[in-house]
Amino acid sequence: MAIRPILTVPNPILKEKSLPVERVDDDIRALMDDMLETMYAAPGIGLAAVQLGVLRNVIVMDLAREDEPPAPRFFANPEILESSAEVASFEEGCLSVPDVWDDIERAARVKIRYLDYHGNLIEEWADGLYAVCIQHEMDHLEGVVFIDYLTRIKRSRAVEKVKKGVAERNRAKKSSRVAAE
């Protein structure tokens, strides 16, 4: 397993659509393992393969609280079969849009189908944080980032904040390398 770099906005790869997985094999499981390790290190609760620059329909998530044991979940080719008419608003953030949070309205409940880590076909209902997270991550597979739901002004501010943060982190890394030499 390896921790991989997470792409941030405005990287154009994040706007691309991901491709279906033919089957869950050792290569896809290795990708899922890397994604999970990357997500935990970030730290986050969900990650789509496209956020690592891999255009495949693969998602990982773990919604366990800090005081609970890890409960990783793996999704290949997830799809929403049904959505509730009821909506819920949650404050969302994203590893590809660090330090930006905003309220997003989504279906309160969704019925999903996907292949798990072993290639088993699963159908289940998701609600609460699970419903929000799966919809958020599935948006990534379609080239949609949560800030795409915001007003143009809020979206622009978010992208500028991320660019500034990335530039500051890069300067700090460069300074620490120079100091180490």
C-alpha positions in Angstrom: 0.0 0.0 0.0 1.1 3.5 -0.7 0.0 7.1 0.1 -0.6 8.9 -3.2 -0.9 12.6 -3.8 -4.4 14.0 -3.9 -5.3 16.3 -6.7 -6.8 19.7 -5.8 -8.9 22.2 -7.7 -8.5 23.6 -10.3 -6.7 20.5 -11.7 -8.6 19.7 -14.9 -8.5 15.9 -14.3 -11.1 16.4 -11.5 -13.5 17.5 -14.2 -13.2 14.4 -16.2 -15.6 11.4 -16.1 -14.3 8.1 -14.8 -14.6 4.8 -16.6 -16.3 1.7 -15.4 -14.3 -1.2 -13.9 -14.6 -4.4 -15.8 -14.1 -6.6 -12.7 -12.7 -6.2 -9.3 -9.3 -7.9 -9.6 -5.9 -7.6 -7.8 -5.1 -4.4 -9.6 -8.4 -2.7 -8.5 -8.0 -4.1 -5.0 -4.4 -2.6 -4.9 -5.8 0.7 -6.0 -8.5 0.5 -3.3 -5.9 -0.2 -0.7 -3.8 2.7 -1.8 -6.9 5.0 -1.8 -7.8 3.9 1.7 -4.3 4.5 3.1 -4.2 7.9 1.3 -7.7 8.8 2.7 -6.7 7.9 6.3 -3.5 9.9 6.0 -5.2 13.0 4.7 -7.4 12.5 6.9 -10.8 12.1 5.3 -13.9 9.9 5.2 -14.2 9.3 1.5 -12.1 9.3 -1.6 -12.7 8.7 -5.3 -10.0 7.3 -7.6 -10.1 10.4 -9.8 -8.9 12.4 -6.9 -5.6 10.5 -7.3 -5.6 11.0 -11.1 -7.0 7.5 -11.8 -10.1 7.7 -14.0 -11.9 4.6 -12.8 -15.2 4.2 -11.0 -13.8 3.4 -7.6 -14.6 4.9 -4.2 -13.4 4.1 -0.7 -14.9 5.5 2.5 -14.9 5.0 6.3 -17.6 6.7 8.3 -16.4 5.3 11.7 -16.0 7.9 14.4 -12.6 8.4 16.1 -13.7 6.3 19.1 -14.8 3.4 16.9 -12.7 0.8 15.1 -12.1 1.4 11.4 -14.9 0.3 9.1 -13.6 0.7 5.5 -16.0 0.3 2.6 -15.1 -0.2 -1.0 -17.2 0.6 -4.1 -16.6 -0.2 -7.7 -19.0 1.0 -10.4 -21.5 2.5 -7.8 -24.8 3.7 -9.1 -27.9 5.2 -7.6 -31.0 3.2 -8.3 -33.5 5.4 -6.4 -33.4 8.7 -4.5 -35.8 10.0 -1.9 -37.8 13.1 -2.6 -36.7 14.3 0.8 -33.5 16.3 0.9 -31.0 17.0 3.6 -28.4 19.7 4.0 -25.0 18.8 5.3 -21.8 20.8 5.7 -19.4 19.2 3.2 -15.7 19.4 2.7 -13.4 17.7 0.3 -9.8 16.5 0.2 -9.5 18.1 -3.3 -10.8 21.4 -1.9 -8.8 21.6 1.4 -10.0 23.9 4.1 -13.3 24.8 2.3 -16.7 23.8 3.8 -20.2 24.7 2.8 -23.8 23.4 3.1 -24.9 21.2 0.2 -28.4 19.8 -0.3 -28.7 16.2 -1.4 -31.2 13.4 -1.4 -31.7 12.3 2.2 -31.8 8.6 1.2 -30.5 6.7 -1.8 -30.6 3.1 -3.0 -27.2 2.1 -4.4 -25.7 -0.8 -6.2 -22.0 -1.5 -6.5 -19.3 -4.2 -6.5 -17.5 -4.6 -3.2 -13.8 -5.3 -2.5 -14.3 -9.0 -3.5 -16.4 -8.2 -6.6 -19.7 -9.1 -4.9 -22.8 -7.2 -6.2 -24.4 -5.3 -3.4 -27.7 -3.3 -3.3 -28.6 -1.3 -0.2 -30.1 1.9 1.1 -28.0 4.7 2.4 -29.2 7.5 4.6 -27.7 10.2 6.8 -23.9 10.8 6.4 -23.6 7.6 4.4 -26.1 9.0 1.8 -24.3 12.3 1.7 -20.8 10.8 1.4 -21.7 8.3 -1.4 -23.4 11.0 -3.4 -20.4 13.4 -2.9 -17.9 10.7 -4.0 -20.1 9.5 -6.9 -20.2 13.2 -8.1 -16.4 13.0 -8.4 -16.8 10.0 -10.8 -18.8 12.3 -13.0 -16.3 15.2 -12.9 -18.4 17.2 -10.3 -16.7 18.7 -7.2 -18.9 19.8 -4.3 -18.1 23.5 -4.9 -19.8 23.2 -8.3 -23.0 23.4 -6.3 -22.0 26.8 -4.9 -22.6 30.3 -6.4 -20.0 31.4 -8.9 -18.5 33.8 -6.4 -18.2 31.2 -3.6 -16.7 28.7 -6.1 -14.1 31.3 -7.2 -13.2 32.2 -3.6 -12.8 28.5 -2.8 -10.5 27.8 -5.7 -8.4 30.9 -4.8 -8.2 29.7 -1.2 -7.0 26.3 -2.3 -4.4 27.8 -4.7 -3.1 30.0 -2.0 -2.9 27.1 0.5 -1.1 24.9 -2.0 1.4 27.7 -2.8 2.0 28.3 1.0 2.6 24.5 1.6 5.0 24.3 -1.3 7.0 27.3 0.0 7.1 25.7 3.5 8.3 22.4 2.0 11.0 24.2 0.0 12.1 26.2 3.0 12.4 23.0 5.1 14.4 21.3 2.4 16.8 24.3 2.1 17.2 24.3 5.9 18.0 20.6 5.9 20.7 21.0 3.3 
